[in-house]
Each structure stands twice: as C-alpha cells, then as structure tokens.
Amino acid sequence: MSQMRPPIALERLRRKVLGPLFDRLGYDLVPAAPDWSHRPTSPREVATLLEAAAAILERDLAAAGLTLDGPVIDPVRTFWSLIPTAPVRQRRGGSGFNGALQLYVAMRALKPAFVIESGVFRGMTTWVIRQACPEARIFCHDPDLSGLHYRDRQARYSTADWSTADWSMLDPASTVAFFDDHVAQGRRVVEAQARGLTRLLFDDDAAGHRIHAHGGPAHPTIAMITGPERSPEPIRWTRNGRQFEQPVDDELIRRAAGLIARSHAFDDLHRATGYSPARLTSVTLRGGP
C-alpha cells in the first residue's frame, strides 16, 4: 500500500528551517499524517495487534451491555481494511485509530436506524459511523462546519445545537446520540433523556485526575457523575494558563446521576495497538421522559 509523502524539498524545509523556528516558539511542526498511516504489514504482527484489540473490545462491549452479531474480531478486521481509505487526514484533534475503532465496533453492536452526532469537526467520525451503519440516517450538528474534509451525501447537517431540533420523527429506541462537542456531558444526559433517548456514546469522558489533558473539558463529565465517591473538595485544574473548577454542589451532577442506568468507559486500547490512547464511554439512560 503506497502512502502519500511530502515533496523532498518541502520536507527538508520543515526539518532545517520551519521545525527549529517553531521549536523556539514552543510549538511542534509535524506532518498532517494520520496515525494509521504507520502500521505493521507482516501477517503475524497484524494478527497480534487485531486479536489483542478485539479481546479488549469484547470485554468492553460486555461491560456496556452491547452485543455483536458474531465474533468481535470480524468487525475489527473489517475496520483495519477500511481505515486506510478514510477521507480525513488529521494529526491533531478528532479521532485517531483507537477512537475510530471503538466507535466503529460500538455502532456495529448498537445497529441504530438513526444517529445524532453532536460535534463533527472535520467529519472523520461521520465517516466511521457511515461505514458501520450504511443504512442509518445521520444528523450532524456543529456550530462551525467550515472545516469539513468529509461531508456525507445522505446526512443532514446543521449549525444549530442538536437540542434545538425537532426529533419527533425519530424512534428513540432506534436512535443513538454520539457527543464529541465539548459541552457539559451532564447537560447532554439531561437533554437526551428529555427527548426519550436512552443510548448515548461520549468521547473525551475524563475523570477528575485526567481532565487536565483534555482541551475544553466537558465537565461535569460522565466519570464525575458516576464516580463511586464524591470529593468534599471541588475539582480544580489548570490548562494553558486558564483556571477551571468543577463545584461539589452541582445540581447538574445530581440530575444526570439519577438518569443514568448504566455506563462504561472503554479501555484506551493503547497497550494493544500502540496508537495514541482514546476512550469511548457508553451510557444507557433510564427510559421515559
């Protein structure tokens, strides 16, 4: 399989001039190549990576109460073949290999007829959802769609917040909502339950001790809402010189906690694949508005 490579002259310019300049300014200048462009090709090593990922995903699906039609290794192998054809080439932000694989397998298990996607960015996750659910109707919501690299021809796009749309035409039992929008996850739980939705997926669900590593943390996160113990102290952290705080006495946490019937944070898959850690969280809400 051939991979696109930058022109030699441009690569030399990056290494000798632009790279050192950006380094002095405190930035890294790296090619916009997705992590899956670097992959094993010998059969034994490919099998080892895929089987290890499938074993972890099998445990995650069971913990989330999700079931596939057939062995987990089958969609994992399919995804391995599909991902080199992804139309979005992103290095920073968005889903890498691990997050895309988790989303693909989860969607294959959920088998939704309708998907609401809040937070589209360049369109990578929309493409993954389409590969997993070719017949699904997808509704994509993002306040800024100008950066799309992939636009699904069958999806409906909107710059309005998903919570402002009329969803009366959807069957909630056949719908999955996927949130990767950096909006308070507790708020999304409350909004989804009010609309009869019970099957949710979240990206960037950070626990309190890990939330500093996420840009625009969507607190309170699912991990904060479902944690076994509440700290008597607020959760505070610093990111890029900005101070953040998650209060202890948060009505949103109490409301969301009473709506969640089941949640499971997937393994980050890094130890199986070697790709950058990612974590998908499956949330099942109690039924009824």
KEKE-3310 file (N, C-alpha, C; in steps of 0.2 Angstrom, whole numbers, plus 5000, padded with zeros to 4 digits):
npx = (5004:5003:5009:5005:5018:5027:5034:5052:5059:5051:5050:5063:5064:5055:5062:5074:5072:5059:5055:5065:5062:5049:5050:5058:5048:5040:5032:5026:5030:5023:5020:5004:4999:4989:4988:4986:4993:5005:5009:5009:5014:5017:5010:5009:5011:5001:4990:4992:4991:4977:4970:4973:4967:4954:4951:4951:4941:4930:4928:4924:4912:4904:4904:4897:4885:4882:4880:4887:4883:4890:4908:4919:4931:4929:4922:4933:4944:4938:4937:4951:4954:4947:4951:4963:4957:4951:4944:4948:4962:4970:4980:4981:4969:4951:4947:4958:4966:4962:4951:4942:4941:4935:4922:4917:4915:4907:4895:4892:4888:4877:4868:4860:4845:4845:4856:4862:4874:4883:4895:4906:4918:4931:4924:4928:4922:4909:4911:4916:4905:4896:4902:4900:4887:4878:4865:4859:4851:4859:4862:4870:4877:4885:4893:4901:4904:4914:4926:4925:4931:4926:4910:4895:4885:4872:4868:4861:4865:4868:4871:4865:4862:4860:4850:4840:4833:4819:4814:4804:4801:4809:4812:4815:4820:4827:4838:4854:4864:4878:4891:4903:4907:4912:4904:4896:4894:4885:4874:4871:4866:4854:4847:4846:4838:4826:4821:4818:4828:4839:4851:4867:4883:4899:4913:4929:4927:4933:4940:4942:4956:4962:4957:4964:4971:4963:4957:4946:4937:4923:4915:4902:4909:4905:4912:4914:4901:4896:4905:4911:4913:4910:4920:4924:4930:4931:4934:4949:4959:4972:4975:4984:4986:4974:4962:4951:4936:4927:4912:4907:4894:4884:4870:4867:4875:4868:4856:4859:4865:4854:4848:4855:4856:4866:4884:4899:4916:4927:4942:4957:4965:4978:4988:4986:4987:4996:4994:4989:4982:4964:4947:4931:4915:4901:4884:4869:4853:4839:4823:4809:4802)
npy = (4994:5011:5026:5043:5055:5070:5082:5081:5093:5101:5094:5094:5108:5109:5102:5108:5122:5127:5119:5120:5134:5134:5126:5135:5144:5137:5127:5112:5106:5096:5083:5082:5068:5054:5044:5030:5029:5024:5008:4990:4977:4964:4948:4941:4950:4959:4951:4949:4962:4965:4955:4957:4969:4966:4957:4965:4974:4965:4963:4976:4978:4969:4974:4985:4981:4978:4969:4960:4954:4940:4936:4947:4950:4950:4963:4971:4967:4971:4984:4987:4985:4995:5008:5014:5020:5031:5047:5058:5066:5068:5075:5081:5083:5077:5060:5047:5032:5022:5028:5029:5015:5010:5017:5013:4999:4999:5005:4996:4986:4992:4995:5006:5014:5028:5041:5053:5066:5076:5088:5088:5092:5088:5078:5065:5056:5055:5049:5036:5032:5030:5020:5010:5009:5008:5010:5019:5034:5049:5063:5078:5089:5104:5119:5126:5122:5124:5118:5105:5090:5079:5076:5069:5062:5058:5063:5074:5091:5103:5119:5123:5120:5103:5101:5110:5106:5098:5082:5073:5065:5054:5037:5034:5022:5017:5025:5032:5043:5052:5061:5072:5085:5094:5100:5102:5086:5081:5090:5085:5073:5075:5082:5073:5062:5069:5069:5056:5048:5034:5028:5032:5039:5044:5055:5059:5058:5062:5058:5065:5066:5066:5076:5087:5085:5086:5096:5110:5105:5095:5097:5094:5078:5061:5052:5060:5061:5048:5043:5033:5039:5055:5069:5080:5092:5104:5100:5105:5113:5117:5123:5128:5140:5144:5144:5131:5125:5112:5112:5105:5105:5103:5105:5099:5088:5080:5078:5072:5060:5053:5049:5040:5024:5014:5014:5014:5016:5013:5004:5011:5006:5007:4999:4988:4991:5001:5014:5031:5034:5033:5035:5029:5031:5022:5025:5021:5027:5029:5024:5034:5050)
npz = (5000:4995:5002:5004:5002:5008:4997:4993:4994:5002:5014:5018:5020:5031:5041:5043:5043:5046:5057:5067:5070:5074:5085:5094:5097:5104:5099:5090:5074:5064:5051:5043:5045:5047:5062:5058:5046:5049:5051:5055:5043:5041:5042:5054:5064:5062:5065:5078:5084:5080:5086:5100:5102:5099:5109:5120:5117:5117:5130:5134:5127:5133:5146:5144:5140:5127:5112:5098:5082:5080:5081:5089:5083:5069:5065:5069:5060:5048:5050:5050:5037:5031:5037:5030:5019:5024:5022:5028:5034:5048:5061:5073:5086:5084:5080:5082:5077:5088:5094:5083:5080:5091:5091:5078:5081:5092:5086:5077:5085:5091:5081:5075:5068:5067:5069:5079:5079:5088:5087:5075:5068:5057:5051:5052:5061:5057:5045:5050:5057:5046:5039:5048:5049:5036:5032:5040:5045:5047:5057:5058:5069:5072:5077:5068:5052:5043:5042:5037:5030:5026:5019:5022:5010:5012:5024:5036:5039:5051:5059:5071:5088:5094:5103:5100:5089:5081:5085:5084:5074:5074:5080:5096:5102:5092:5090:5091:5101:5098:5107:5105:5108:5117:5126:5142:5149:5158:5155:5142:5145:5152:5142:5132:5139:5141:5128:5126:5122:5125:5123:5122:5117:5122:5119:5125:5139:5154:5169:5185:5189:5177:5169:5165:5154:5143:5130:5132:5143:5145:5157:5170:5168:5162:5170:5182:5186:5188:5197:5211:5223:5230:5231:5245:5241:5228:5211:5204:5191:5180:5163:5150:5156:5160:5173:5180:5187:5195:5203:5219:5224:5213:5204:5192:5191:5201:5195:5182:5187:5192:5181:5174:5170:5167:5164:5155:5153:5140:5137:5134:5123:5120:5124:5117:5103:5102:5097:5099:5115:5118:5122:5123:5130:5135:5138:5145:5147:5159:5155:5148:5148)
capx = (5000:5008:5007:5007:5024:5028:5040:5058:5061:5047:5052:5070:5062:5052:5067:5080:5071:5052:5055:5068:5059:5043:5053:5060:5042:5037:5027:5029:5028:5023:5016:4997:4998:4985:4992:4985:4997:5010:5006:5013:5011:5018:5004:5009:5011:4994:4986:4993:4988:4970:4967:4973:4962:4947:4950:4949:4934:4925:4926:4921:4906:4900:4903:4892:4878:4881:4881:4888:4881:4897:4914:4922:4937:4927:4922:4940:4947:4935:4940:4958:4955:4944:4954:4967:4953:4947:4945:4950:4969:4971:4985:4979:4961:4947:4948:4964:4964:4959:4944:4938:4939:4930:4916:4915:4913:4901:4890:4890:4884:4871:4864:4855:4842:4846:4862:4863:4881:4884:4902:4908:4925:4932:4920:4930:4918:4904:4913:4916:4898:4893:4905:4897:4879:4877:4858:4857:4850:4864:4860:4876:4877:4891:4892:4906:4905:4918:4932:4924:4935:4921:4903:4891:4879:4865:4867:4858:4869:4865:4875:4861:4863:4856:4845:4835:4830:4813:4816:4798:4800:4813:4810:4820:4823:4832:4842:4860:4867:4886:4893:4910:4906:4915:4898:4895:4891:4879:4869:4869:4862:4848:4844:4844:4833:4820:4819:4817:4834:4842:4858:4872:4890:4903:4920:4933:4925:4939:4940:4945:4963:4964:4954:4969:4974:4958:4955:4939:4934:4916:4913:4904:4910:4901:4916:4912:4894:4895:4911:4909:4913:4911:4925:4921:4933:4930:4940:4952:4964:4975:4976:4986:4986:4967:4960:4945:4934:4920:4910:4905:4887:4882:4863:4868:4878:4863:4850:4861:4866:4848:4845:4860:4855:4872:4889:4905:4922:4930:4949:4960:4967:4985:4993:4985:4988:5002:4992:4988:4976:4957:4942:4924:4910:4894:4879:4862:4848:4833:4818:4804:4804)
capy = (5000:5017:5031:5050:5058:5077:5083:5081:5100:5103:5090:5097:5115:5108:5100:5113:5129:5128:5115:5124:5140:5133:5124:5140:5147:5132:5123:5106:5106:5089:5082:5080:5062:5051:5039:5024:5028:5020:5001:4984:4974:4957:4945:4939:4956:4962:4947:4950:4969:4965:4950:4960:4974:4963:4954:4971:4977:4961:4964:4982:4978:4965:4978:4991:4978:4978:4963:4960:4948:4936:4937:4954:4950:4951:4970:4973:4965:4975:4991:4988:4986:5001:5014:5017:5023:5037:5053:5064:5066:5073:5073:5084:5084:5072:5053:5043:5025:5019:5031:5027:5008:5009:5020:5008:4992:5001:5007:4989:4982:4996:4995:5011:5017:5035:5043:5061:5067:5082:5088:5085:5094:5088:5073:5058:5051:5054:5043:5030:5030:5028:5013:5005:5009:5011:5012:5024:5042:5053:5070:5081:5096:5108:5127:5128:5116:5126:5114:5098:5087:5074:5078:5063:5065:5057:5065:5081:5095:5109:5123:5124:5115:5097:5101:5114:5102:5094:5075:5069:5060:5048:5032:5035:5016:5015:5031:5033:5050:5052:5068:5074:5093:5098:5103:5098:5079:5081:5093:5081:5067:5078:5084:5066:5059:5073:5068:5049:5044:5031:5025:5038:5037:5050:5055:5064:5057:5062:5058:5071:5067:5066:5081:5092:5083:5087:5103:5112:5099:5095:5095:5088:5073:5055:5049:5064:5060:5041:5041:5030:5044:5062:5073:5086:5097:5105:5098:5111:5111:5122:5121:5133:5146:5145:5140:5128:5121:5108:5113:5099:5105:5104:5102:5096:5081:5076:5077:5067:5054:5050:5047:5035:5017:5010:5017:5010:5019:5008:5004:5016:5002:5009:4993:4983:4994:5006:5020:5036:5032:5036:5032:5030:5029:5020:5027:5019:5030:5026:5026:5038:5057)
capz = (5000:4995:5007:5002:5006:5006:4992:4997:4996:5007:5020:5020:5023:5038:5046:5044:5044:5050:5063:5073:5071:5078:5092:5098:5099:5109:5095:5086:5067:5062:5045:5045:5043:5052:5065:5055:5040:5051:5053:5053:5037:5041:5044:5062:5068:5061:5068:5085:5085:5080:5091:5106:5102:5099:5116:5125:5115:5119:5137:5135:5125:5138:5152:5142:5139:5120:5109:5091:5078:5078:5085:5089:5078:5062:5063:5070:5054:5043:5051:5048:5030:5029:5039:5026:5014:5027:5018:5033:5036:5054:5066:5080:5086:5081:5082:5079:5076:5093:5095:5077:5080:5096:5088:5073:5084:5096:5081:5074:5090:5093:5075:5075:5062:5067:5073:5080:5080:5090:5086:5069:5067:5050:5048:5052:5065:5052:5040:5053:5058:5039:5037:5052:5048:5030:5030:5045:5044:5051:5058:5061:5072:5074:5076:5063:5048:5038:5042:5035:5025:5023:5020:5020:5005:5014:5031:5037:5043:5054:5064:5077:5093:5092:5107:5097:5083:5082:5084:5085:5068:5076:5085:5101:5103:5086:5089:5096:5100:5099:5109:5105:5107:5122:5130:5148:5147:5162:5151:5137:5148:5154:5136:5129:5142:5140:5122:5126:5120:5131:5121:5121:5117:5123:5118:5130:5146:5158:5176:5188:5189:5170:5165:5163:5147:5138:5128:5133:5146:5145:5164:5173:5163:5164:5175:5188:5188:5190:5201:5217:5229:5229:5235:5248:5238:5221:5207:5201:5187:5176:5157:5146:5160:5162:5179:5179:5193:5195:5210:5223:5225:5206:5203:5185:5193:5204:5190:5177:5190:5193:5174:5171:5172:5166:5160:5155:5149:5136:5138:5129:5118:5118:5126:5112:5097:5101:5095:5105:5119:5117:5126:5122:5135:5133:5143:5145:5152:5161:5150:5149:5148)
cpx = (5004:5005:5009:5013:5025:5034:5046:5060:5057:5048:5058:5068:5059:5057:5072:5078:5064:5052:5058:5065:5053:5045:5055:5054:5038:5031:5030:5026:5028:5018:5009:4995:4994:4989:4992:4989:5003:5007:5010:5010:5012:5012:5003:5008:5004:4989:4986:4990:4980:4967:4967:4968:4955:4946:4948:4942:4928:4923:4922:4914:4901:4899:4897:4885:4877:4883:4882:4885:4888:4902:4917:4927:4935:4926:4929:4944:4944:4937:4947:4959:4952:4948:4959:4964:4950:4949:4948:4957:4970:4976:4984:4972:4958:4950:4954:4961:4960:4952:4940:4936:4934:4923:4913:4912:4907:4895:4888:4886:4877:4866:4858:4852:4844:4852:4862:4870:4882:4892:4905:4915:4926:4928:4922:4925:4911:4905:4913:4909:4894:4896:4902:4890:4877:4870:4856:4856:4854:4862:4867:4875:4883:4891:4896:4907:4910:4924:4931:4928:4931:4914:4899:4885:4872:4863:4864:4863:4866:4870:4871:4863:4858:4850:4839:4831:4823:4814:4810:4797:4804:4810:4816:4824:4828:4837:4848:4862:4874:4888:4900:4911:4909:4910:4897:4891:4885:4873:4866:4865:4855:4844:4841:4838:4826:4817:4818:4822:4837:4849:4862:4879:4894:4910:4923:4929:4931:4937:4943:4952:4966:4962:4958:4971:4969:4957:4948:4935:4927:4913:4906:4904:4906:4905:4914:4905:4893:4900:4908:4908:4914:4916:4922:4924:4931:4936:4942:4958:4966:4976:4978:4985:4979:4965:4952:4943:4927:4918:4907:4897:4884:4875:4863:4870:4872:4858:4853:4862:4860:4845:4849:4858:4862:4877:4895:4910:4926:4938:4952:4964:4975:4989:4992:4988:4994:5000:4990:4981:4969:4952:4935:4920:4903:4889:4872:4858:4842:4828:4813:4806:4805)
cpy = (5006:5022:5038:5053:5065:5077:5083:5088:5102:5100:5093:5104:5114:5107:5105:5120:5130:5125:5118:5130:5139:5130:5129:5144:5143:5128:5117:5107:5099:5088:5080:5073:5058:5045:5032:5023:5024:5013:4995:4981:4967:4953:4943:4945:4960:4958:4948:4957:4968:4960:4953:4965:4971:4960:4960:4973:4972:4962:4971:4982:4974:4970:4983:4988:4978:4971:4963:4954:4944:4938:4944:4955:4952:4959:4973:4973:4970:4982:4992:4988:4993:5008:5017:5021:5029:5043:5059:5062:5071:5070:5075:5085:5078:5065:5050:5036:5022:5021:5029:5020:5007:5012:5015:5002:4994:5002:5000:4985:4986:4996:5000:5013:5024:5036:5051:5062:5074:5083:5085:5086:5093:5082:5066:5054:5050:5048:5036:5027:5027:5021:5008:5004:5012:5013:5017:5031:5045:5060:5073:5088:5098:5115:5129:5122:5118:5122:5107:5096:5081:5076:5072:5065:5063:5060:5072:5085:5101:5113:5125:5118:5109:5098:5106:5111:5099:5086:5070:5064:5054:5043:5032:5028:5014:5020:5030:5040:5049:5060:5068:5082:5097:5103:5099:5091:5078:5084:5089:5075:5070:5079:5078:5063:5062:5072:5060:5045:5041:5028:5031:5035:5044:5049:5060:5064:5057:5062:5064:5072:5067:5072:5086:5091:5084:5094:5105:5107:5100:5093:5098:5082:5067:5052:5053:5062:5053:5039:5038:5034:5051:5065:5079:5092:5098:5102:5104:5109:5117:5120:5127:5140:5148:5141:5137:5125:5118:5108:5106:5099:5107:5101:5098:5088:5077:5074:5071:5060:5050:5047:5041:5028:5013:5015:5013:5014:5013:5009:5008:5013:5003:5003:4988:4985:4998:5013:5025:5034:5036:5032:5034:5028:5028:5022:5025:5023:5027:5028:5031:5046:5060)
cpz = (5000:4999:5004:5006:5004:5001:4996:4999:5002:5014:5023:5023:5030:5043:5048:5045:5049:5056:5068:5075:5076:5085:5096:5101:5103:5106:5092:5079:5065:5055:5047:5042:5048:5055:5061:5048:5042:5054:5051:5047:5037:5045:5052:5066:5068:5065:5076:5088:5085:5085:5098:5107:5103:5106:5121:5123:5117:5126:5138:5133:5130:5144:5150:5140:5131:5117:5101:5088:5076:5082:5084:5084:5071:5061:5064:5063:5048:5044:5049:5041:5028:5031:5034:5020:5017:5023:5022:5035:5042:5058:5073:5080:5083:5083:5079:5078:5081:5094:5089:5078:5086:5094:5083:5076:5088:5091:5078:5079:5091:5087:5075:5068:5061:5071:5073:5083:5082:5091:5080:5067:5059:5047:5048:5056:5061:5047:5043:5054:5051:5037:5041:5051:5042:5028:5035:5042:5049:5051:5062:5063:5074:5073:5070:5058:5042:5037:5039:5029:5022:5024:5017:5016:5007:5021:5031:5041:5045:5059:5070:5082:5093:5097:5105:5092:5086:5080:5085:5079:5069:5081:5090:5102:5098:5085:5094:5095:5102:5101:5109:5104:5112:5126:5136:5147:5152:5158:5146:5139:5149:5147:5133:5132:5141:5133:5121:5123:5126:5129:5118:5121:5118:5122:5123:5137:5151:5165:5179:5188:5182:5166:5162:5156:5141:5136:5129:5136:5147:5152:5166:5168:5166:5170:5182:5190:5191:5195:5208:5223:5227:5233:5238:5245:5231:5217:5203:5196:5182:5169:5153:5149:5162:5168:5178:5186:5192:5202:5213:5222:5218:5205:5196:5187:5196:5199:5185:5181:5191:5187:5171:5174:5172:5162:5160:5150:5146:5138:5132:5123:5117:5119:5121:5105:5096:5099:5101:5109:5117:5121:5125:5128:5133:5139:5141:5150:5154:5156:5152:5150:5155)
residu = (MET:SER:GLN:MET:ARG:PRO:PRO:ILE:ALA:LEU:GLU:ARG:LEU:ARG:ARG:LYS:VAL:LEU:GLY:PRO:LEU:PHE:ASP:ARG:LEU:GLY:TYR:ASP:LEU:VAL:PRO:ALA:ALA:PRO:ASP:TRP:SER:HIS:ARG:PRO:THR:SER:PRO:ARG:GLU:VAL:ALA:THR:LEU:LEU:GLU:ALA:ALA:ALA:ALA:ILE:LEU:GLU:ARG:ASP:LEU:ALA:ALA:ALA:GLY:LEU:THR:LEU:ASP:GLY:PRO:VAL:ILE:ASP:PRO:VAL:ARG:THR:PHE:TRP:SER:LEU:ILE:PRO:THR:ALA:PRO:VAL:ARG:GLN:ARG:ARG:GLY:GLY:SER:GLY:PHE:ASN:GLY:ALA:LEU:GLN:LEU:TYR:VAL:ALA:MET:ARG:ALA:LEU:LYS:PRO:ALA:PHE:VAL:ILE:GLU:SER:GLY:VAL:PHE:ARG:GLY:MET:THR:THR:TRP:VAL:ILE:ARG:GLN:ALA:CYS:PRO:GLU:ALA:ARG:ILE:PHE:CYS:HIS:ASP:PRO:ASP:LEU:SER:GLY:LEU:HIS:TYR:ARG:ASP:ARG:GLN:ALA:ARG:TYR:SER:THR:ALA:ASP:TRP:SER:THR:ALA:ASP:TRP:SER:MET:LEU:ASP:PRO:ALA:SER:THR:VAL:ALA:PHE:PHE:ASP:ASP:HIS:VAL:ALA:GLN:GLY:ARG:ARG:VAL:VAL:GLU:ALA:GLN:ALA:ARG:GLY:LEU:THR:ARG:LEU:LEU:PHE:ASP:ASP:ASP:ALA:ALA:GLY:HIS:ARG:ILE:HIS:ALA:HIS:GLY:GLY:PRO:ALA:HIS:PRO:THR:ILE:ALA:MET:ILE:THR:GLY:PRO:GLU:ARG:SER:PRO:GLU:PRO:ILE:ARG:TRP:THR:ARG:ASN:GLY:ARG:GLN:PHE:GLU:GLN:PRO:VAL:ASP:ASP:GLU:LEU:ILE:ARG:ARG:ALA:ALA:GLY:LEU:ILE:ALA:ARG:SER:HIS:ALA:PHE:ASP:ASP:LEU:HIS:ARG:ALA:THR:GLY:TYR:SER:PRO:ALA:ARG:LEU:THR:SER:VAL:THR:LEU:ARG:GLY:GLY:PRO)
# end
